[in-house]
Every structure is written in C-alpha cells, then in structure tokens.
Amino acid sequence: MRIIYAFIAGGLFGSGLFISGMTDTSKVQGWLDVFGDWDPTLAFVMGGAIIPMFFAWRLVPGRKPLVGGDFPTPPEPRLGRNLVLGSVLFGFGWGLAGLCPGPSIASLSYGGVNHWIFVGAMLVGMLLAPKVRNMLDRMEKPSAMDSGAAAK
C-alpha cells in the first residue's frame, strides 16, 4: 500500500512541476532575473506548496500517517552554519542551472546531455555533503589539548 501512495504522491508532484513549467530552466531563471525580464509565476507555485503545508503542520499533532511511522517533527528554526552554507550552495546551483532536485529528475526525459550532467553532479554533491559537513564539524570543535591549554 505504501508503494501505491508513493506512486500517487510522486505522480501529483511530477504533474504539478510539469504543468507549472518548473521543469523549464528558462522559467526558473526568469524568476531569478529580478533586474531583467522577471517572471513572477514561481511565486504562485511556491505559494501553492507553502500555504497547504502551513495548515498541514497544524493538523499533524496527535495524528498518524496512513502508511505507518510518524510525521517528522518541524525543523528547529535556528540559523546556523550548516543552514546558511547549504542554502548558499543550493542557491548557486539553482541559479546557474535553473533546476532544483525534483525538476532536474523530471527534466531527464527531455533528452540531451546537460540534464544528465546536472543530475550526476547533484548526486555526487549529495554523496560528498555529509563528509564535508563532518569535516567542518571536526574543524569547529576544539580538541582536548586546545581546551586544556585554554584553561591554564
């Protein structure tokens, strides 16, 4: 049953991306071109996602998903290094390619090599990101010797 729900949800998501034009890189780049030929239609797509989720988060407490497990808890609203760095990197990729992960997968059916290169690079980035994050976390934490020397 879980697979059927996943198929329906994925189909709705993909259909929405296609109908709204979010698989068209020029439409997304038009949204980002604020000082040029700006295309505000992406705001309606974002609103179409944000508004229902606003209400859904208020309905979740005390409920269980249809297919088991638990709903995820809302993320902590703390601004930190990981959120800022991740957002900047995501924004650079989005701005340069005009695609984010969902539309990039949908765009593979358009043919051509560019979409495949983007998805490949995105997957490599997803594999490397945890390693880079761990490295940055280790660099941020002082070692036992550093904290002992600071105490003297």
N, C-alpha and C positions, 0 to 999 in steps of 0.2 A: 504494500500500500504506500509505503514511504517513497518508493521509486515513482509511482504514479503522481503523487503530489509534487515531487521534484520536477517531473516532466512538465506538468501543468504550469508550475511557477516559472520554470525556465522558458517555456513557450510564451507565456504572458510577457515576461521580461524582454525576450528577444523581439517579439512582435512590437512591443512599445518602443524599443530602440529603433527598429526599422521604420515604423510609421512616423515617429517624431523626427526622423532624419539624423539621429545621433550616430549612425554608422557612416555618415558622410563627413569626412575630415574637414571639408571647406566650411560646413555649417558650424562645427565646433570652433574652428579657427576664427570664424566670423564673430563668434561670441567673445573671443579673447581679444579681438581687434577693437578695443574701446575707442581709440582715437582715429580710426579709419572707417571702413564700411561695417559698422557694428550691427550684429544680428542678435536682438534680444530674446529670440524664441527659446533659447536654452533655459531661460528663467522660468518659463512655463513648465518645461519638463522637470526642472528641479522642484518647483512648487508642487507638481503632480506627485512627487515622491515624498517631499518633506511634510506636507500637510497631512496626508493619511498616517504617516509614521508618528506625528505628534499625538494624534488621537490613539493610535495603536499602543504606544508606550503607556498611556493612561489606563487602558483596558487590560493590560497584561497582568498586573499584580493579582495573585491568587488564582490564576488560570494555568492550564497545562496545554502544550501544543497537541494538535490532533495526532501526530505521529510519535509521541513519546518524548522523553527527555524534559528539559526545562528551557524556558526562554532565556536568552542571555541577559545578564544584568546590564543596565545602561553604563556606558563607559564613564570613567572618572573625569570630571570636567577640568582637569589640571593641565595647564600648559607646561610642557617640559621639552627637553632637548629632542627626544625621540619624535614627538608630535610635530614640532617645528621643522626638524630636518626632513622627516618623511613627507610632510606637506610640500616643502620646497622642491624636493626631488620629484614627487608626483606631478607638481605643477609644471616643472621644466619639461618633463616627458609629455605631459598633456598638451602643453603649448607648442612644442616642437613637432609632435606627430599629429595632433588633433584627435587623438584617441585615448581612451582610458581602458582598463581591462575588459569590461563587458563588451563595449562596441568593437574592441580590437578582435575578439574572438568571432563576433558576428561578421566582421569585415573580411575574414579569411575566405568566405565564399565568393567574394568579388573577383578573385583571381589576381594575378600579379605577384611579384616577389616582395614588394615593400611591406605589405601587411604581415607576411610570414617573418620577415626580418624583425619587425617591431615585436611581434608576439614572442619570437625566440629571445630577443634581448630582454623583454619583460620577464620571461620565465627565469632567465639567468639572474636578473636582478632580484627576483623573489627568492631564489636559492641562496644568493650571496647576502641578502639583507640581514638574516639572523646572525651570520658570522661577523659581519661588520658591527652590528649592534652589540654583540658580546665583547668584541674588541674595544669599542668605545666605552662600554661599561667598565671593563677592566682598567682602562686608562684613567677613568674618572675616580675610581676608588683608590684611596691611598693604601699603600702596603703596610704591613705590621711594623716594619722598620721605620717608615716615614712617620707613623703616628707615635712611635716610641721616642723618636728624636725630637718631635714637636713637644712632647710632654716635659722634656728636660729643661 
